Amino acid sequence: MSTIATPHRFTSLPDEPKIASAVTALEEHGFSAKVVDDLDAARETVLARIQHGSSLMTNTSVTLQETGIVDAINAGVHYGSAEIHQELPGRIHIVLIRQVVGF
């Protein structure tokens, strides 16, 4: 059995000044950004932003899967299931989680 060494920068959280700097840089480039403490808060934040009938693509994100967002979306109770092929300016939202979430 072989293992792959994971660099420390991918297994530790940044300090608050780095998080604040990332949020500022994202916002300066047209993204909205919110920092949350854990996966539950991330799931709530993301799902609250999705409007009824929205079209979504969820098949490329391990984080969306780990937070349960994909399951909530794929259940189809409140959300559409088509894919978004191009995003409009001002509609990209980034949620940063203060928790190590996989690699």
C-alpha positions in Angstrom: 0.0 0.0 0.0 1.4 3.4 -0.9 0.4 6.8 0.5 0.7 10.2 -1.0 2.0 12.9 1.2 -0.3 15.9 1.5 1.4 19.3 1.7 0.6 21.1 5.0 -0.9 24.0 3.2 -3.8 21.8 2.1 -4.5 20.4 5.5 -4.4 23.5 7.7 -6.7 26.5 7.8 -5.5 30.0 7.0 -5.5 32.6 9.7 -8.1 35.4 9.8 -6.1 38.0 8.0 -5.6 35.6 5.1 -9.3 34.8 5.0 -10.2 38.5 5.1 -7.7 39.2 2.3 -9.2 36.4 0.2 -12.8 37.8 0.8 -11.6 41.3 -0.2 -9.9 40.0 -3.4 -12.9 38.0 -4.4 -15.3 40.9 -3.9 -12.9 43.2 -5.9 -13.2 40.8 -8.8 -17.0 40.7 -8.8 -17.7 37.7 -6.6 -19.7 37.7 -3.4 -18.0 35.8 -0.5 -19.2 34.6 2.8 -17.2 32.9 5.5 -18.9 30.3 7.7 -17.7 28.0 10.5 -18.7 24.5 9.4 -20.4 22.3 6.8 -23.9 22.8 8.2 -23.6 26.6 7.9 -22.2 26.2 4.4 -25.1 24.1 3.3 -27.6 26.5 4.8 -25.9 29.5 3.2 -25.7 27.9 -0.3 -29.3 26.5 -0.3 -30.6 29.9 0.9 -29.1 31.5 -2.2 -30.8 29.2 -4.7 -34.0 30.5 -6.1 -36.9 28.2 -6.8 -36.7 26.9 -10.3 -33.0 27.7 -10.8 -30.9 25.6 -13.1 -27.8 24.1 -11.4 -24.8 21.9 -12.2 -23.6 19.9 -9.2 -21.5 17.0 -10.6 -18.0 18.5 -10.2 -17.6 19.5 -6.5 -16.6 17.1 -3.7 -17.4 19.9 -1.2 -21.0 20.2 -2.5 -21.3 16.5 -2.1 -19.7 16.4 1.4 -22.0 19.2 2.6 -25.1 17.5 1.5 -25.9 20.3 -1.0 -25.9 17.9 -4.0 -28.4 15.6 -2.3 -30.7 18.5 -1.4 -30.6 19.8 -5.0 -30.9 16.4 -6.6 -34.0 15.6 -4.5 -35.6 18.1 -6.8 -38.0 19.4 -4.1 -37.1 23.1 -4.5 -34.6 23.3 -7.3 -34.2 22.7 -11.0 -31.8 20.1 -12.4 -30.5 21.5 -15.7 -27.0 22.7 -16.1 -25.6 26.2 -16.2 -23.1 26.5 -19.0 -22.1 30.2 -18.5 -22.4 32.3 -15.4 -23.5 35.9 -15.5 -21.4 38.6 -13.9 -22.3 39.3 -10.2 -23.9 35.9 -9.8 -21.0 33.9 -8.5 -21.0 33.3 -4.8 -18.2 31.8 -2.9 -18.6 30.2 0.6 -15.4 29.8 2.5 -15.6 27.2 5.4 -13.4 27.5 8.5 -13.1 23.7 8.6 -10.8 21.4 6.8 -12.9 19.6 4.3 -11.2 16.7 2.5 -8.6 17.1 -0.2 
